[in-house]
């Protein structure tokens, strides 16, 4: 039996994916303990997963709501700066308090989300095997591949290469506070110099929720990198849709994810566009809207409005999925062979949308600029042109065959079986 520690950002979509992997490992006889600020425990659904709270002083109970709220609506430059500060402070806290926690727990290996640098730093400092998991787009850098947060396509000419180079410089400048934390912690622990998330990934094993066909062409991925596809629990664990969807009219499922689910104005334009096309619309706002807003969406044209819907069941029934471009929703849509209308808002969503457009499985519109007419035209095009669904189906077969949670667990067990027995970690 191996005792794994999970270190990840406190965002619900990341927790969901890593929890599915954790449950598979537990089913195989392993032990898993989540190491995070106290509020993250409420996001875990399986009681078999252990939990070790850290950061009680700097990240006390009740503080996560503010972090999630700022991430959901970063606003202008000042808001973005605050989000970067939140990320930096979380990494500093996990490094500061996580080391003692991992030693006390006597863990054997670390499962580290690529978006949280502390996981890779802690594992290396303690001499523990590390498994990096890309719950969002992989952070591995290549000159022809734009950073995950960028909306650009694959670089195929000198102009695009210069664009990637320039945008990377701007991104690294914005992330200076985070880079400062990473550099300082690496120096304090006597590790090789580093400054970015890409510098903190595991040299042993890296797992990605993407597939090779979905991502832009890659030429420099390490031997230990594996596309395993979506990390999800078995489909049998999800409820059926349970809605009286008429078979003679198109059906659209719209979700902007947990963090962006409160974007009422976007949902309102989607509802009006669907009413103009006589489309049945299910909106899942993930608890982001109040009763008045829910009623207003019904008046605008939404057929059903709910907080949470059984996502895979809703996507399976949909003719088109309208999404913010969250990787979980996009991979689920591809697995079901569904075309998408993407409205990217933040984080890696612009990069995910760029990849969907690149493979021909959907259309992209900028949320701030997409009026009802633009959304109506895009939906009409996706419904009329079967090529989008056909391309989504091709990618869907690759996603379905990727291996998912079982393959990820196999790869983890195989990688650890090849590692020498490590000495017990001690505090420096």
Secondary structure, 3 states (H helix, E strand, C coil): CCEEEEECCCCHHHHHHHHHHHHHHHHCCCEEEEEECHHHHHHCCCCCCEEEECCCCCCCCCCHHHHHHHHHCCCCHHHHHHHHHHHHHHHHHHHHHHHHHHHHHCCCEEEEECCCHHHHHHHHHHCCEEEEEECCCCCCCECCECCCCCCCCCCCCHHHHHHHHHHHHHHHHHCHHHHHHHHHHHHHCCCCCCCCHHHHCCCCEEEECCCCCCCCCCCCCCCCEEECCCCCCCHHHCCCCCCCCCCCCCEEEEECCCCCCCCHHHHHHHHHHHHHCCCEEEEECCCCCCHHHHHHHHHHCCCEEECCCCHHHHHHHCCEEEECCCHHHHHHHHHCCCEEEECCCCCCHHHHHHHHHHHCCEEECCCCCCCHHHHHHHHHHHHHCHHHHHHHHHHHHHHHCCCHHHHHHHHHHHHHHCCCCCCCCCCC
